């Protein structure tokens, strides 16, 4: 079903109207002008034919037999009645149709004249070389001209007064495709001349070649004729040619009836063809339109809707190329937009961290500076001279805290600008852990902490890494664990293989768990779980951040997790070997 405003409907309507309109115009013009056109063409052709015949007859005026043969040939060629007229416009008698036959040593001329037989009585398919038997009457003293009465007679002997001649046809001229009745034809020509009166036409009375044409209707039969009269240039004779227009009148009448019957069927055929044609033309456009609609909705398709090699196929492939380019551009734009969002978020985050860092540094430096200033002013004013040494000790300790903070900041800045290059070696991780635990003997004793080292599952203690940096990680983790461990509790250090060629180092301390929302941020600069910063807990707030950068450079898997009654920090290193051990 075609939609009201669809292209198929428009094509159907336009095609149907154009074809039906053209057909109607053709039929109307055919009905109104075909007869006139036919008469005009017929007149023109007949004038050309008589001009050609006159050119043939003009040189033969002394040979009546040749003139008769030329006129008979023209009558057969143009299917017209032709007669030779004298200066009085009377018909000259001519033996037009003849058969030449060789009978033994004699050549016989069989003349079919005005009193001759009808065309349908003539033998069929007569041709040179054929045998012919004729009963007739000789018309001359030399028995060379025969008037035929019977062709191929059925009697054994000829009738009384007739002679029978048998021989081979050498040449012949017979009427073709019409009834042969010379007498009737001559009567028609005579009636036409009497009605036309061409001798009154001035152009035919001149000495030079001239011709005239008229249309005439036989009053007895009602048949219309067209007649052309031409004058021979070097004589006072004329040639007249007359053709019947009855066939065209009958054809036009029948054609009009035929058109009335045929027109409805033609209209139906045109409508069917228009429907098929419009659907054939519009179907690819409908597919392309659907594809373009999806494209407008950013629904990209990789397959062209039309695979043909014509303009529809080219348009389809161009749309697919456009679709692919748009999809690629949209994906790139989306990706860049996501990157931009990430960069904006990172920039905002960095700005927040910068502000937080400045605030933290100011806070971390403000407290020791205030303490140092108070002790220095007390010494300057001479207050409590007996505590002079204690004041100086506090000033030195606060200076050490500030120096440690500054050194950690410098160290962290190197990591953040990727200015650190690792020196990878194979080293004994168990020995390194044991050595660093020993450096914390005083802190462990102060809080009555015990350390348990578990290496039962470890087949060999060597790992690959920057020993100096890993040592720094272990120190920071131990410092953090000692700081937050419950007094009198136990620290558990576990070193074990995990996955393939990986070794995990885990440090567990008993204490309060870290709230889940704080776990991802404990690796940030100056971040403490306690909102109120307490300097008595120790540390610069940069240890875990530095450890994170070191572990990232080692491509380590690391994290902090809450466990039963405590917290565990772990990281992984790549397994090494004793054969490649090298200390720097």
Helices and strands as residue ranges (DSSP letters): H 7-58, H 64-78, E 81-85, E 97-103, E 106-112, G 119-121, E 131-138, E 145-151, E 163-173, H 182-196, G 198-200, G 202-205, E 211-217, E 224-231, E 238-244, H 246-296, H 311-380, G 385-387, H 388-416, E 425-428, H 429-438, H 441-446, E 450-454, E 462-465, H 467-484, E 490-498, E 502-510, G 516-521, G 535-537, H 543-553, E 558-563, E 566-575, G 578-580
